[in-house]
Amino acid sequence: MNNIHSIARYSKKFSNEDLHEIIISKNLEIEAWFRKQWIKYPAPFYSSIDLRNSGYKIAPVDTNLFPAGFNNLDASMESLYISAVQHTLEKQSAELTKLLIITENHTRNKFYSKSLTTLKSFIEKAGFEVQSCMLGDESNTEAINKDLVLNNSILSYKKFIPDIVLLNNDLSSGVPNILKHTKQLILPDLHMGWTNRSKTVHFKYFTDIIYNFSRVFNVDTWLLEPLFRNCGEIDFKTKQGEDCIIYHAKKLFELIKIKYEQYNINEKPYIMIKADSGTYGMGIMQVNSIDEIVKINRKQRTKMAKTKGGKILRSVILQEGIYSNEKLSSPNNVVEPVIYAFGSNLVGGFYRVHQDKDNSQNLNSPGMTFKPIPFNDICISPDHSQSIYSDKNKFYIYGVVARLAILAAAKELYNVEI
């Protein structure tokens, strides 16, 4: 990736070479550690992980278990994706031959349609018969797709009876009864939809995993995770819960400042306030001071009042803002890596790029573009002959951090006590 600026000098300024050095030098031990983890906690069927790389810190800010954007992957690496899909499905059962994808209701979203077409192609080329259909209105059982029929707990679509049902719908509006009573295996698990899932819970699992990982490999946990707090019972329109947000924002700003002082970081701390469930870059607000919370205007309150599908926002996670100090060399745009996986198999990803955003802002917004990141063998094998800050070794570190986030999702799925 020659057109991505190296940020090695920026990293070294803060004397955290140990993070990069340890991960690269101990890759064999790290891979062995992951193999043991996957035996205990099998990874979700697929995922995408949004990372932020500030140079002094590399951490996930979101883990999506119903990913789209497959069309933005490097097309030349298709054989890797097909192999990963095949391997992940074969681990479920050797008898699987037919797969039904339950999609989002994005009938007019051409980008989602391209992603779905690409995903179906991967599965078909992996040797499976595939069909897809929209679920319909999840919140209204009478409006479920009429071609979806449940007979003796067996789900069928028209005359197609799948062996496995793959959800590419995040169930933000709820889990319909037709899926609750379906006998066939459904992946990901229905409980991992945004009706039940919480970003706060996910990052609690991630914190626990990072603690154990850091204890084994002797790195500062803060260099791999965003600090966070949670507030429930929120109503931005009526200002309900504002005191909770202010209280936890003050605590979070204090904690971030302490770490900045520890690493001599000359940046201004900021916080991202996010809907505690949901995706698509909705229900997100950047805060640079407590005063900004107090003075939230009507437009901002309206924007934060609802998330995808008009769902009322009732709970938020306050997350440490992580600067993205990686840029395209031409044009000079801020980027953030998004890493994809089928099961525990990393398959690459892309850089999310936005020409109108700076290095502190959310790039997952209208106007973003994408630049593929090909992984190939570099996801599990760094190059010890190169600088620890080389692209190949940087991508290996991305893969390690992404898999730590996937492991947190795996523990969510199995409801492991923290």
DOMI-758191 format. One line per field, with one value per residue (C-alpha): residue in three letters; chain; y, z, x. Coordinates in pm, 1 decimal, always signed. Example, Ala and Ser with C-alpha at 12.3 -4.5 7.8 and 13.67 -1.06 7.14 Angstrom:
residues 2
code = ala, ser
unit = A, A
py = -450.0, -106.0
pz = +780.0, +714.0
px = +1230.0, +1367.0
This chain:
residues 418
code = met, asn, asn, ile, his, ser, ile, ala, arg, tyr, ser, lys, lys, phe, ser, asn, glu, asp, leu, his, glu, ile, ile, ile, ser, lys, asn, leu, glu, ile, glu, ala, trp, phe, arg, lys, gln, trp, ile, lys, tyr, pro, ala, pro, phe, tyr, ser, ser, ile, asp, leu, arg, asn, ser, gly, tyr, lys, ile, ala, pro, val, asp, thr, asn, leu, phe, pro, ala, gly, phe, asn, asn, leu, asp, ala, ser, met, glu, ser, leu, tyr, ile, ser, ala, val, gln, his, thr, leu, glu, lys, gln, ser, ala, glu, leu, thr, lys, leu, leu, ile, ile, thr, glu, asn, his, thr, arg, asn, lys, phe, tyr, ser, lys, ser, leu, thr, thr, leu, lys, ser, phe, ile, glu, lys, ala, gly, phe, glu, val, gln, ser, cys, met, leu, gly, asp, glu, ser, asn, thr, glu, ala, ile, asn, lys, asp, leu, val, leu, asn, asn, ser, ile, leu, ser, tyr, lys, lys, phe, ile, pro, asp, ile, val, leu, leu, asn, asn, asp, leu, ser, ser, gly, val, pro, asn, ile, leu, lys, his, thr, lys, gln, leu, ile, leu, pro, asp, leu, his, met, gly, trp, thr, asn, arg, ser, lys, thr, val, his, phe, lys, tyr, phe, thr, asp, ile, ile, tyr, asn, phe, ser, arg, val, phe, asn, val, asp, thr, trp, leu, leu, glu, pro, leu, phe, arg, asn, cys, gly, glu, ile, asp, phe, lys, thr, lys, gln, gly, glu, asp, cys, ile, ile, tyr, his, ala, lys, lys, leu, phe, glu, leu, ile, lys, ile, lys, tyr, glu, gln, tyr, asn, ile, asn, glu, lys, pro, tyr, ile, met, ile, lys, ala, asp, ser, gly, thr, tyr, gly, met, gly, ile, met, gln, val, asn, ser, ile, asp, glu, ile, val, lys, ile, asn, arg, lys, gln, arg, thr, lys, met, ala, lys, thr, lys, gly, gly, lys, ile, leu, arg, ser, val, ile, leu, gln, glu, gly, ile, tyr, ser, asn, glu, lys, leu, ser, ser, pro, asn, asn, val, val, glu, pro, val, ile, tyr, ala, phe, gly, ser, asn, leu, val, gly, gly, phe, tyr, arg, val, his, gln, asp, lys, asp, asn, ser, gln, asn, leu, asn, ser, pro, gly, met, thr, phe, lys, pro, ile, pro, phe, asn, asp, ile, cys, ile, ser, pro, asp, his, ser, gln, ser, ile, tyr, ser, asp, lys, asn, lys, phe, tyr, ile, tyr, gly, val, val, ala, arg, leu, ala, ile, leu, ala, ala, ala, lys, glu, leu, tyr, asn, val, glu, ile
unit = A, A, A, A, A, A, A, A, A, A, A, A, A, A, A, A, A, A, A, A, A, A, A, A, A, A, A, A, A, A, A, A, A, A, A, A, A, A, A, A, A, A, A, A, A, A, A, A, A, A, A, A, A, A, A, A, A, A, A, A, A, A, A, A, A, A, A, A, A, A, A, A, A, A, A, A, A, A, A, A, A, A, A, A, A, A, A, A, A, A, A, A, A, A, A, A, A, A, A, A, A, A, A, A, A, A, A, A, A, A, A, A, A, A, A, A, A, A, A, A, A, A, A, A, A, A, A, A, A, A, A, A, A, A, A, A, A, A, A, A, A, A, A, A, A, A, A, A, A, A, A, A, A, A, A, A, A, A, A, A, A, A, A, A, A, A, A, A, A, A, A, A, A, A, A, A, A, A, A, A, A, A, A, A, A, A, A, A, A, A, A, A, A, A, A, A, A, A, A, A, A, A, A, A, A, A, A, A, A, A, A, A, A, A, A, A, A, A, A, A, A, A, A, A, A, A, A, A, A, A, A, A, A, A, A, A, A, A, A, A, A, A, A, A, A, A, A, A, A, A, A, A, A, A, A, A, A, A, A, A, A, A, A, A, A, A, A, A, A, A, A, A, A, A, A, A, A, A, A, A, A, A, A, A, A, A, A, A, A, A, A, A, A, A, A, A, A, A, A, A, A, A, A, A, A, A, A, A, A, A, A, A, A, A, A, A, A, A, A, A, A, A, A, A, A, A, A, A, A, A, A, A, A, A, A, A, A, A, A, A, A, A, A, A, A, A, A, A, A, A, A, A, A, A, A, A, A, A, A, A, A, A, A, A, A, A, A, A, A, A, A, A, A, A, A, A, A, A, A, A, A, A, A, A, A, A, A, A, A, A, A, A, A, A, A, A, A, A, A, A, A, A, A, A, A, A, A, A, A, A, A, A, A, A, A, A, A, A
py = +0.0, +256.7, +542.9, +520.2, +736.8, +546.4, +686.0, +520.0, +849.5, +967.8, +645.4, +657.8, +1011.1, +865.9, +585.7, +302.5, +95.4, -189.9, -246.1, -295.1, -476.2, -723.4, -808.7, -860.2, -1044.5, -1271.7, -1357.0, -1734.3, -1718.5, -1490.0, -1728.6, -2019.3, -1811.8, -1741.9, -2110.0, -2200.1, -1924.8, -2034.8, -2388.2, -2253.4, -1974.2, -2033.3, -1710.7, -1573.1, -1665.8, -1331.9, -987.2, -654.0, -445.6, -69.5, +23.9, +357.1, +397.7, +705.3, +585.9, +566.2, +348.9, +97.8, -5.2, -116.6, +129.5, -94.3, -465.0, -549.1, -904.9, -847.8, -683.6, -526.2, -372.3, -701.1, -534.0, -303.5, -590.8, -647.6, -846.0, -1003.4, -1189.2, -1362.6, -1712.8, -1630.2, -1520.4, -1829.7, -2059.0, -1882.6, -1912.0, -2280.0, -2354.1, -2163.5, -2336.1, -2681.9, -2636.3, -2613.1, -2939.0, -3139.5, -3194.3, -2832.1, -2766.4, -2494.5, -2152.4, -1874.6, -1517.9, -1297.2, -946.7, -592.2, -411.1, -174.4, -203.3, +119.2, +107.1, +18.7, -12.4, -272.6, -457.9, -475.2, -608.0, -875.4, -981.9, -1015.9, -1214.5, -1452.2, -1502.3, -1604.2, -1859.8, -2000.1, -2039.3, -2214.9, -2487.8, -2398.9, -2328.6, -1979.8, -1772.4, -1445.6, -1256.6, -955.3, -1021.8, -750.0, -539.4, -709.7, -500.7, -613.5, -987.1, -929.6, -760.6, -1037.1, -1143.8, -1364.0, -1593.2, -1693.5, -1987.8, -2188.6, -2544.0, -2777.0, -2536.2, -2568.0, -2235.1, -2217.4, -1940.1, -2010.8, -2375.5, -2339.8, -2520.7, -2415.5, -2622.0, -2304.7, -1948.3, -1667.7, -1333.9, -1022.4, -825.4, -687.0, -723.1, -364.7, -361.7, -692.3, -1068.1, -1189.5, -1499.4, -1684.2, -1691.8, -1768.1, -2092.2, -2198.3, -2533.4, -2476.4, -2336.9, -1956.0, -1765.4, -1536.4, -1630.8, -1437.3, -1305.6, -1122.0, -885.1, -523.3, -593.0, -766.4, -674.4, -383.9, -209.6, -156.8, -530.5, -599.8, -363.2, -508.7, -843.5, -673.9, -512.9, -853.2, -1008.0, -721.8, -755.7, -1124.9, -1067.5, -782.1, -983.0, -1262.4, -1037.3, -747.5, -444.0, -151.6, -233.3, +129.1, +100.5, -157.8, -45.4, +262.9, +375.1, +388.2, +451.5, +388.6, +577.7, +424.4, +586.2, +861.8, +1094.0, +1363.5, +1553.9, +1598.2, +1608.0, +1302.9, +1142.3, +1448.0, +1452.7, +1094.2, +1182.9, +1485.3, +1286.5, +1003.1, +1238.3, +1422.6, +1094.4, +982.1, +1309.5, +1279.4, +922.3, +1013.3, +1312.3, +1089.9, +854.8, +1144.8, +1282.1, +937.6, +907.2, +1278.9, +1306.4, +1663.6, +1616.9, +1736.7, +1452.4, +1403.2, +1163.8, +991.5, +948.8, +658.9, +474.9, +164.0, -54.5, -13.4, +62.2, +247.0, +540.3, +665.9, +806.5, +932.9, +1265.5, +1397.7, +1593.0, +1797.8, +1944.1, +1917.7, +2255.7, +2105.6, +1851.1, +2122.5, +2328.1, +2054.2, +2230.2, +2118.6, +1984.3, +1768.4, +1644.7, +1546.7, +1365.2, +1171.5, +1090.5, +797.0, +531.9, +292.8, +223.8, +509.7, +319.8, +549.7, +593.0, +498.9, +417.8, +545.8, +444.3, +719.4, +610.2, +759.6, +934.8, +791.9, +1008.8, +850.5, +960.2, +746.2, +930.4, +871.0, +1038.1, +1157.9, +1307.9, +1381.9, +1228.3, +1070.3, +692.8, +420.7, +45.9, -189.8, -557.6, -847.7, -1209.5, -1529.6, -1710.1, -1655.1, -1635.9, -1283.4, -1206.0, -843.0, -528.7, -172.6, +177.8, +398.3, +740.4, +1074.5, +1391.8, +1620.0, +1480.8, +1544.5, +1291.0, +1304.3, +1270.1, +971.9, +864.2, +632.7, +897.9, +1005.6, +1096.0, +819.8, +612.4, +290.7, +161.7, -218.3, -368.1, -707.0, -937.8, -1265.7, -1425.3, -1107.7, -1146.2, -1423.9, -1389.9, -1063.3, -1006.2, -1000.0, -876.3, -549.9, -257.6, -318.9, -17.7, -152.4, -191.9, -569.8, -567.0, -290.6, -505.8, -799.6, -582.6, -479.9, -849.8, -917.3, -631.6, -729.2, -1088.7, -968.7, -787.9, -1100.7, -1300.6, -1052.2, -1111.2, -1487.5, -1453.9, -1242.3, -1525.2, -1781.2, -1545.2, -1601.0, -1438.5, -1136.7
pz = +0.0, -115.7, -119.7, +254.1, +465.7, +727.1, +1074.8, +1234.5, +1335.5, +1487.7, +1687.8, +1806.1, +1934.6, +2212.1, +2303.2, +2261.8, +2029.6, +2273.1, +2144.3, +1783.2, +1880.9, +2108.8, +1864.2, +1572.4, +1768.7, +1949.9, +1655.6, +1695.4, +2060.0, +1967.5, +1697.0, +1942.9, +2196.5, +1939.3, +1840.2, +2201.2, +2224.1, +1909.4, +2046.3, +2355.3, +2183.7, +1812.5, +1614.8, +1468.8, +1104.5, +970.2, +1095.4, +1009.0, +1255.0, +1236.4, +1364.0, +1438.6, +1420.3, +1595.7, +1579.2, +1956.0, +1976.0, +1754.1, +1871.3, +1745.3, +1770.8, +1633.8, +1564.6, +1312.1, +1300.7, +999.7, +765.4, +428.0, +200.1, +56.4, -284.6, -148.3, -87.4, -325.4, -615.7, -698.0, -363.7, -434.3, -398.3, -37.2, +43.2, -118.2, +74.6, +402.1, +339.4, +252.6, +561.1, +792.5, +659.5, +661.3, +1032.2, +1087.8, +907.4, +609.3, +508.3, +423.7, +58.2, +50.9, +209.9, +236.7, +304.2, +490.8, +373.6, +488.4, +343.8, +141.1, -179.5, -322.4, -179.9, -476.4, -255.0, -34.4, -345.2, -475.0, -140.3, -137.8, -493.7, -398.1, -83.0, -275.6, -532.7, -261.7, -119.6, -459.3, -565.7, -235.5, -358.8, -209.3, -360.2, -251.1, -257.4, -80.7, +25.3, +229.2, +567.1, +546.2, +841.1, +1146.8, +1381.7, +1220.0, +1200.6, +946.0, +709.9, +696.2, +341.8, +226.0, +37.8, +368.4, +505.0, +824.6, +806.6, +1100.7, +1209.7, +872.0, +699.8, +321.4, +65.9, -220.1, -289.6, -165.5, +164.4, +302.8, +526.8, +690.2, +721.7, +703.4, +847.5, +672.1, +854.1, +1194.3, +1342.1, +1473.3, +1476.5, +1656.4, +1604.2, +1414.1, +1540.0, +1214.5, +1287.9, +1657.6, +1565.1, +1277.1, +1324.9, +1073.7, +1196.2, +1184.3, +1165.7, +1332.0, +1637.7, +1669.7, +2007.4, +1836.5, +1652.7, +1765.1, +1936.7, +2212.2, +2156.2, +2331.2, +2236.8, +2605.8, +2672.3, +2370.8, +2493.3, +2844.6, +2691.5, +2485.5, +2797.9, +2967.1, +2663.8, +2634.9, +3004.4, +2960.4, +2632.5, +2783.0, +3093.3, +2876.3, +2632.5, +2866.6, +2689.9, +2823.3, +2770.4, +2681.0, +2363.1, +2229.9, +2356.0, +2373.0, +2721.2, +2758.2, +2984.4, +2951.2, +3014.1, +2991.5, +3011.5, +2767.0, +2580.0, +2386.3, +2301.9, +2665.3, +2803.8, +3017.9, +3126.3, +3045.9, +3399.0, +3350.6, +3022.2, +3177.1, +3480.7, +3279.8, +3016.4, +3290.6, +3422.2, +3071.8, +2986.5, +3310.4, +3230.2, +2873.4, +2996.2, +3239.2, +2956.6, +2727.6, +3000.8, +3055.6, +2687.6, +2632.6, +2374.6, +2265.5, +2146.2, +2275.3, +2419.2, +2269.8, +2314.8, +2075.4, +2207.7, +2024.7, +2029.6, +2239.0, +1968.9, +1594.9, +1303.7, +969.2, +1134.6, +1290.5, +1641.3, +1673.3, +1808.6, +1870.0, +2191.7, +2259.3, +2596.0, +2866.6, +2755.3, +2416.8, +2590.1, +2784.3, +2468.2, +2232.0, +1988.8, +1863.8, +1533.8, +1716.3, +1963.3, +1678.8, +1503.8, +1820.7, +1910.4, +1672.5, +1503.0, +1210.3, +1124.9, +1341.0, +1660.9, +1965.7, +2114.4, +2483.4, +2577.6, +2474.7, +2506.9, +2568.1, +2393.3, +2395.0, +2065.4, +1882.3, +1629.1, +1289.1, +1186.9, +876.8, +548.5, +177.7, +21.1, -276.6, -212.0, +148.9, +305.4, +647.4, +640.5, +884.3, +828.6, +828.6, +861.2, +743.8, +856.9, +799.0, +1129.2, +1266.5, +913.1, +824.9, +457.5, +426.1, +421.9, +304.6, +408.2, +464.4, +320.6, +357.2, +197.7, +406.8, +750.8, +977.3, +1183.6, +1482.1, +1301.7, +1218.9, +861.3, +831.9, +677.7, +335.2, +98.2, +213.4, -38.9, -5.6, -92.8, -69.2, +168.1, +36.6, +321.2, +160.3, +387.8, +580.6, +814.6, +1011.6, +919.7, +972.4, +800.8, +1060.8, +800.9, +762.6, +998.6, +1263.4, +1109.4, +752.5, +579.5, +599.9, +973.2, +1030.2, +863.2, +1083.1, +1390.2, +1244.5, +1211.9, +1574.0, +1705.8, +1477.5, +1601.4, +1961.9, +1878.2, +1708.3, +2018.4, +2230.1, +2003.0, +2039.2, +2416.5, +2383.3, +2189.2, +2455.1, +2741.8, +2917.1, +3260.5, +3279.8
px = +0.0, +255.5, +6.3, -57.7, +170.9, +368.2, +307.8, +609.4, +772.6, +449.1, +432.4, +791.8, +743.0, +530.5, +774.5, +526.8, +745.6, +695.1, +338.5, +452.1, +771.2, +594.9, +316.4, +556.4, +826.2, +579.7, +358.0, +400.4, +295.4, +5.9, -117.0, -97.9, -293.0, -565.6, -592.5, -666.6, -927.4, -1113.9, -1145.4, -1321.6, -1514.7, -1588.7, -1607.4, -1934.2, -1999.9, -1877.8, -1784.2, -1630.1, -1430.6, -1376.6, -1030.4, -866.5, -488.6, -353.7, +6.4, +35.4, -276.3, -461.4, -808.1, -1150.2, -1437.3, -1714.2, -1771.5, -2043.5, -2180.3, -2409.0, -2158.2, -2220.4, -1958.4, -1828.0, -1811.4, -1539.3, -1296.3, -1006.0, -1155.0, -817.1, -826.0, -1159.3, -1017.0, -923.6, -1279.6, -1429.9, -1196.0, -1277.4, -1653.6, -1619.3, -1411.4, -1648.6, -1961.4, -1801.4, -1727.6, -2104.8, -2186.3, -2062.9, -2427.0, -2505.8, -2583.4, -2853.4, -2833.7, -3092.7, -2975.8, -3222.1, -3136.6, -3195.3, -3495.9, -3278.1, -3476.0, -3330.2, -2978.9, -2756.7, -2448.3, -2613.9, -2733.8, -2376.1, -2256.4, -2528.3, -2446.0, -2079.6, -2156.1, -2384.8, -2109.1, -1859.8, -2103.1, -2204.2, -1841.7, -1774.2, -2010.4, -2348.8, -2688.9, -2793.8, -3108.3, -3186.6, -3497.5, -3595.4, -3749.3, -4009.6, -4118.8, -3967.9, -4178.7, -4503.6, -4564.9, -4838.4, -4593.2, -4332.7, -4241.4, -4531.2, -4293.9, -4135.0, -4335.3, -4295.2, -4428.6, -4365.0, -4090.6, -3914.4, -3857.8, -3890.6, -3872.0, -4111.5, -4015.5, -3658.0, -3589.2, -3250.0, -3024.5, -2901.2, -3032.1, -2776.7, -2882.9, -2758.9, -3025.1, -2921.4, -3276.1, -3273.4, -3654.0, -3693.2, -3683.4, -3992.9, -4172.7, -4115.1, -3741.9, -3786.6, -3963.1, -3738.3, -3562.4, -3285.7, -2957.0, -2958.1, -2629.2, -2541.9, -2747.2, -3075.1, -2960.4, -2673.3, -2907.4, -2927.6, -3260.3, -3063.9, -2701.1, -2528.9, -2205.2, -2136.9, -2157.1, -1935.3, -1665.8, -1686.5, -1598.1, -1329.0, -1182.4, -1169.0, -996.6, -747.0, -666.8, -583.1, -397.0, -194.5, -113.6, +30.0, +218.0, +300.1, +151.1, -52.7, -421.2, -498.1, -290.5, -539.9, -880.9, -1101.8, -1201.3, -1580.8, -1877.8, -2251.9, -2575.6, -2922.1, -3267.6, -3171.5, -3407.3, -3225.1, -3542.9, -3651.3, -3292.8, -3367.3, -3039.8, -2828.1, -2683.6, -2566.2, -2394.3, -2221.2, -2104.9, -1955.9, -1811.6, -1619.7, -1480.0, -1385.6, -1212.2, -1011.8, -902.2, -801.0, -599.2, -411.0, -307.9, -215.5, +10.7, +163.8, +257.3, +336.1, +57.4, -3.1, -362.5, -696.5, -907.4, -1251.6, -1543.1, -1782.6, -2136.8, -2303.3, -2631.9, -2566.1, -2720.0, -2739.7, -2514.1, -2496.2, -2320.4, -2645.2, -2689.9, -2331.6, -2210.1, -1858.8, -1797.7, -1484.3, -1588.0, -1852.2, -1984.6, -2076.3, -2299.8, -2481.5, -2534.8, -2658.6, -2891.3, -3230.3, -3092.7, -2837.1, -3099.1, -3332.1, -3047.4, -2963.0, -3323.9, -3363.9, -3151.1, -3199.9, -3562.9, -3683.9, -3600.7, -3599.4, -3250.8, -3272.0, -2913.2, -2570.6, -2209.6, -1956.4, -1637.8, -1291.5, -1227.9, -927.4, -749.5, -692.0, -341.9, -316.8, -369.0, -373.1, -72.1, -274.9, -518.0, -425.0, -738.2, -788.8, -849.7, -953.4, -911.6, -1210.3, -1115.3, -1337.4, -1348.2, -1541.4, -1528.7, -1178.6, -1036.5, -927.0, -980.4, -872.2, -1076.8, -1056.5, -967.4, -1269.6, -1183.8, -1361.0, -1228.6, -1451.7, -1360.3, -1063.4, -869.6, -1106.2, -1438.8, -1657.8, -1576.3, -1877.5, -2100.6, -2231.3, -1948.5, -1714.0, -1518.3, -1319.2, -973.9, -921.7, -663.7, -543.3, -437.8, -330.5, -65.5, +17.2, -278.6, -107.8, +258.4, +448.7, +783.0, +1059.5, +1308.4, +1114.7, +1063.9, +800.8, +622.3, +618.5, +282.3, +299.6, +364.0, +110.1, -155.4, -56.0, -117.7, -453.0, -534.9, -442.6, -658.4, -948.5, -937.8, -941.3, -1267.4, -1406.6, -1316.3, -1512.5, -1814.2, -1764.2, -1776.6, -2090.8, -2249.3, -2165.8, -2259.2, -1929.8, -1918.0, -1690.1
